[in-house]
């Protein structure tokens, strides 16, 4: 008898849990022609993968983070752009290693 296990990790539900932490594994780029967002993957402390859809805000933040860095992502709620468009607003933190002397 097969022992089926779900592949690909779980999707982060930022509305019920506004913070997530883990090791940044990578970001699959957006496919603008297919109107698909990027997918960001973190590895939780217990080794499970956490995935979530990217956005302009998240893609810009994660563009400056290297794979393997520890990160914390915080959902701030809905923001409003200068043109009045609503968007999901996030803050992204990364663990900066201490400089070895």
ChimeraX attribute file (.defattr): number of C-alpha atoms within 10 A of each C-alpha:
attribute: neighborCount
match mode: 1-to-1
recipient: residues
	/A:1	3
	/A:2	4
	/A:3	4
	/A:4	6
	/A:5	6
	/A:6	6
	/A:7	7
	/A:8	11
	/A:9	14
	/A:10	13
	/A:11	14
	/A:12	18
	/A:13	13
	/A:14	16
	/A:15	10
	/A:16	7
	/A:17	10
	/A:18	14
	/A:19	17
	/A:20	17
	/A:21	18
	/A:22	22
	/A:23	22
	/A:24	23
	/A:25	17
	/A:26	18
	/A:27	19
	/A:28	12
	/A:29	13
	/A:30	16
	/A:31	10
	/A:32	9
	/A:33	6
	/A:34	7
	/A:35	8
	/A:36	12
	/A:37	17
	/A:38	19
	/A:39	17
	/A:40	21
	/A:41	25
	/A:42	27
	/A:43	20
	/A:44	15
	/A:45	10
	/A:46	7
	/A:47	11
	/A:48	13
	/A:49	20
	/A:50	22
	/A:51	20
	/A:52	18
	/A:53	17
	/A:54	20
	/A:55	18
	/A:56	12
	/A:57	14
	/A:58	19
	/A:59	18
	/A:60	11
	/A:61	15
	/A:62	19
	/A:63	10
	/A:64	9
	/A:65	16
	/A:66	13
	/A:67	14
	/A:68	13
	/A:69	15
	/A:70	20
	/A:71	19
	/A:72	16
	/A:73	18
	/A:74	16
	/A:75	16
	/A:76	14
	/A:77	12
	/A:78	10
	/A:79	12
	/A:80	11
	/A:81	8
	/A:82	6
	/A:83	6
	/A:84	8
	/A:85	8
	/A:86	11
	/A:87	14
	/A:88	14
	/A:89	16
	/A:90	19
	/A:91	13
	/A:92	17
	/A:93	14
	/A:94	18
	/A:95	10
	/A:96	9
	/A:97	8
	/A:98	6
	/A:99	5
	/A:100	4
	/A:101	3
